[in-house]
């Protein structure tokens, strides 16, 4: 299969089209107009939020979606200690989150003056994820981000839980710490988030998952709906993950690596991407880094949570990871050999040895994780 001459995205990647010069539509900036609209909107809402006086009729100026990862911990500290906002730190207890994120949350509770609330709905989020993973093979060629459907669906589920809480409590803003590269994966408008979920899962399952509560968001007046703030997208030129981790560690607010706080479904997300679209889960993000380096030889910033070194042979990493992921899913091959390969690949992507071994272990546990959730691997 042919690949983009600039960023190595394959012709069969969802939403990717190669021109006569074998350059993809992303490298040709076909999404530039959409990006500009999203950047303007997120920047305007962030400025509005920063300048807003204390909200009336509620105890909080914003509901802050707090995962325990480096980005949300860094910005929660800013909102509460620098901006002086009254913050309700909302954590959805995702049953697939690693134990490391929970440790970071405990550090934040001791040092950041916010109200922390934990939400959970294990049965319904697992029901939704089973539906996503167990669907028939998707129709190709697919559309942009189809290879990330399980991850996007999971995130949207708890974003909608947060939206409903903010709506009930009359909190005017919701903060989401998506990094700058996620601008095209996130809806900025509450009503559109709801509509997209209905389109993806249908009315019957959506109403089952949310008890019929989402419909009210579609028909209420705009002024009654919370606005979503994307601080890192609005501050995209300042985003520097390495500096963020360094500052957090200096404050005693972070004790793990970005890879170590990752979702335990990461192996299944990769299986979904390889099985349906012949690509690794982070291919879009890695390709974006390759694109930036080739456009600017002096490019040395990382604008995504996972680092992709300049010297990375992306095609080789993807091919080898695909072989291992499919073999583990099929119960084939030597687990020790698989672990060795995965550790090597994650270290090539700049993970520490400990972080690489942590993630590799989660890949070896893929079949058990799938069985626990009722997800079919074949």
KABEL-V839994 format. One record per residue. N is the residue number from 1. RES is the residue in one small letter. SS is DSSP state (H for helix, E for strand, C for the rest). PSI is psi in whole degrees, -180 to 180 (999 if undefined). OMEGA is omega as a letter, one per 40 degrees, with the letter a starting at -180 (* if undefined). Layout:
BEGIN
n;res;ss;psi;omega
N;RES;SS;PSI;OMEGA
N;RES;SS;PSI;OMEGA
END
This chain:
BEGIN
n;res;ss;psi;omega
1;x;C;136;a
2;x;C;154;a
3;x;E;158;i
4;x;C;134;a
5;x;C;-16;a
6;x;C;-55;a
7;x;C;-6;i
8;x;C;8;i
9;x;C;136;a
10;x;E;156;a
11;x;C;-27;a
12;x;C;2;i
13;x;C;136;a
14;x;C;127;i
15;x;C;2;a
16;x;C;132;i
17;x;C;130;i
18;x;E;141;i
19;x;C;-172;a
20;x;C;-25;i
21;x;C;8;a
22;x;C;41;i
23;x;C;133;a
24;x;E;164;a
25;x;C;-26;i
26;x;C;-42;i
27;x;C;-28;i
28;x;C;6;i
29;x;C;38;i
30;x;C;-19;a
31;x;C;9;a
32;x;H;-42;a
33;x;H;-40;i
34;x;H;-41;i
35;x;H;-45;a
36;x;H;-41;i
37;x;H;-46;a
38;x;H;-41;i
39;x;H;-44;a
40;x;H;-45;a
41;x;H;-49;a
42;x;H;-36;i
43;x;H;-44;a
44;x;H;-43;a
45;x;H;-37;i
46;x;H;-43;i
47;x;H;-44;i
48;x;H;-44;i
49;x;H;-45;a
50;x;H;-35;a
51;x;H;-8;a
52;x;C;138;i
53;x;C;170;i
54;x;C;135;a
55;x;C;143;i
56;x;C;155;i
57;x;C;9;i
58;x;C;159;i
59;x;C;-4;a
60;x;C;144;i
61;x;C;-26;i
62;x;E;153;i
63;x;E;121;a
64;x;E;120;a
65;x;E;108;a
66;x;C;116;a
67;x;C;-20;a
68;x;C;-4;i
69;x;C;173;a
70;x;H;-43;a
71;x;H;-49;a
72;x;H;-33;i
73;x;H;-44;i
74;x;H;-47;a
75;x;H;-32;i
76;x;H;-42;i
77;x;H;-42;i
78;x;H;-47;a
79;x;H;-47;a
80;x;H;-43;a
81;x;H;-24;a
82;x;H;-46;a
83;x;C;-17;i
84;x;C;28;a
85;x;C;148;i
86;x;C;111;a
87;x;E;130;i
88;x;E;106;a
89;x;E;108;a
90;x;E;118;i
91;x;E;123;i
92;x;E;126;a
93;x;C;80;a
94;x;C;124;a
95;x;C;-4;a
96;x;C;4;a
97;x;C;147;a
98;x;C;164;a
99;x;H;-21;a
100;x;H;-38;a
101;x;H;-39;i
102;x;H;-38;i
103;x;H;-40;i
104;x;H;-36;i
105;x;H;-41;i
106;x;H;-37;i
107;x;H;-43;a
108;x;H;-40;a
109;x;H;-32;a
110;x;H;-19;a
111;x;H;-10;a
112;x;C;125;a
113;x;C;78;i
114;x;C;163;i
115;x;E;123;a
116;x;E;132;i
117;x;E;139;a
118;x;E;126;i
119;x;E;155;a
120;x;C;150;i
121;x;C;68;a
122;x;H;-46;a
123;x;H;-46;a
124;x;H;-37;i
125;x;H;-34;i
126;x;H;-38;i
127;x;H;-45;i
128;x;H;-43;a
129;x;H;-37;i
130;x;H;-42;a
131;x;H;-41;a
132;x;H;-52;a
133;x;H;-31;a
134;x;C;6;i
135;x;C;155;i
136;x;C;161;i
137;x;C;133;a
138;x;C;155;i
139;x;C;131;i
140;x;C;154;e
141;x;C;-9;i
142;x;C;175;i
143;x;C;167;a
144;x;C;129;i
145;x;C;6;i
146;x;H;-31;a
147;x;H;-13;a
148;x;H;15;a
149;x;H;-46;a
150;x;H;-43;a
151;x;H;-46;a
152;x;H;-39;i
153;x;H;-44;i
154;x;H;-48;a
155;x;H;-43;a
156;x;H;-34;i
157;x;H;-52;a
158;x;H;-20;i
159;x;H;-42;i
160;x;H;-36;i
161;x;H;-41;i
162;x;H;-41;i
163;x;H;-44;i
164;x;H;-39;i
165;x;H;-45;i
166;x;H;-40;a
167;x;H;-45;a
168;x;H;-38;a
169;x;H;1;i
170;x;C;38;i
171;x;C;125;a
172;x;C;-23;a
173;x;E;148;i
174;x;E;126;i
175;x;E;129;i
176;x;C;123;a
177;x;C;51;i
178;x;C;142;i
179;x;C;167;a
180;x;H;-29;a
181;x;H;-8;a
182;x;H;10;a
183;x;H;-34;a
184;x;H;2;i
185;x;H;-1;a
186;x;C;134;i
187;x;C;139;a
188;x;C;-15;a
189;x;C;129;a
190;x;H;-46;a
191;x;H;-36;i
192;x;H;-32;i
193;x;H;-45;i
194;x;H;-47;a
195;x;H;-43;a
196;x;H;-39;a
197;x;H;-42;i
198;x;H;-41;a
199;x;H;-36;a
200;x;H;-41;a
201;x;H;-7;i
202;x;H;161;a
203;x;H;-42;a
204;x;H;-51;a
205;x;H;-40;i
206;x;H;-45;i
207;x;H;-32;i
208;x;H;-45;a
209;x;H;-32;a
210;x;H;17;i
211;x;C;28;i
212;x;C;9;a
213;x;C;-22;a
214;x;H;-27;a
215;x;H;-36;a
216;x;H;-34;a
217;x;H;-27;a
218;x;H;-24;a
219;x;H;-6;i
220;x;C;163;i
221;x;C;150;a
222;x;H;-40;a
223;x;H;-16;i
224;x;H;-7;a
225;x;C;141;i
226;x;C;153;i
227;x;E;144;a
228;x;E;128;i
229;x;E;129;i
230;x;C;84;a
231;x;H;-41;a
232;x;H;-29;i
233;x;H;-40;i
234;x;H;-33;a
235;x;C;31;a
236;x;H;-32;a
237;x;H;-15;a
238;x;H;-6;a
239;x;C;122;a
240;x;C;97;a
241;x;H;-38;a
242;x;H;-42;i
243;x;H;-38;i
244;x;H;-48;i
245;x;H;-42;a
246;x;H;-44;a
247;x;H;-41;a
248;x;H;-42;i
249;x;H;-35;i
250;x;H;-29;i
251;x;C;-2;a
252;x;C;31;a
253;x;C;5;a
254;x;C;129;a
255;x;C;8;a
256;x;C;175;i
257;x;C;160;i
258;x;C;-39;i
259;x;C;-35;a
260;x;C;-22;i
261;x;C;10;a
262;x;C;155;i
263;x;C;140;a
264;x;C;-9;i
265;x;C;2;a
266;x;H;-45;i
267;x;H;-42;i
268;x;H;-32;i
269;x;H;-41;i
270;x;H;-40;i
271;x;H;-44;i
272;x;H;-45;a
273;x;H;-45;a
274;x;H;-45;a
275;x;H;-41;a
276;x;H;-28;a
277;x;H;3;i
278;x;C;45;i
279;x;C;154;i
280;x;C;158;a
281;x;C;-39;a
282;x;C;22;a
283;x;H;-43;i
284;x;H;-42;a
285;x;H;-41;i
286;x;H;-41;i
287;x;H;-36;i
288;x;H;-40;i
289;x;H;-44;i
290;x;H;-43;i
291;x;H;-45;a
292;x;H;-42;a
293;x;H;-41;a
294;x;H;-27;i
295;x;H;-28;a
296;x;C;105;a
297;x;C;-21;a
298;x;C;5;a
299;x;C;122;a
300;x;C;15;i
301;x;C;149;i
302;x;C;119;a
303;x;C;19;i
304;x;C;159;a
305;x;C;-31;i
306;x;C;132;a
307;x;C;144;i
308;x;C;103;a
309;x;C;151;a
310;x;C;-36;a
311;x;C;4;a
312;x;C;129;i
313;x;C;91;a
314;x;H;-42;a
315;x;H;-41;a
316;x;H;-44;i
317;x;H;-45;a
318;x;H;-45;a
319;x;H;-45;a
320;x;H;-40;i
321;x;H;-40;i
322;x;H;-43;i
323;x;H;-44;a
324;x;H;-46;a
325;x;H;-46;a
326;x;H;-35;i
327;x;H;-44;i
328;x;H;-44;a
329;x;H;-35;a
330;x;C;-3;a
331;x;C;28;a
332;x;C;155;i
333;x;C;177;a
334;x;C;119;a
335;x;H;-39;a
336;x;H;-40;i
337;x;H;-40;i
338;x;H;-44;a
339;x;H;-44;a
340;x;H;-44;i
341;x;H;-45;a
342;x;H;-42;i
343;x;H;-45;i
344;x;H;-44;a
345;x;H;-43;a
346;x;H;-32;i
347;x;H;-35;i
348;x;H;-27;i
349;x;C;19;i
350;x;C;15;i
351;x;C;150;i
352;x;C;166;i
353;x;H;-42;i
354;x;H;-44;i
355;x;H;-41;a
356;x;H;-41;i
357;x;H;-37;i
358;x;H;-47;a
359;x;H;-40;i
360;x;H;-40;i
361;x;H;-38;i
362;x;H;-32;i
363;x;H;-40;i
364;x;H;-24;i
365;x;C;6;a
366;x;H;-46;a
367;x;H;-39;i
368;x;H;-41;i
369;x;H;-44;i
370;x;H;-43;a
371;x;H;-41;a
372;x;H;-32;a
373;x;H;-7;a
374;x;C;29;a
375;x;C;128;i
376;x;C;133;a
377;x;C;-12;a
378;x;C;999;*
END
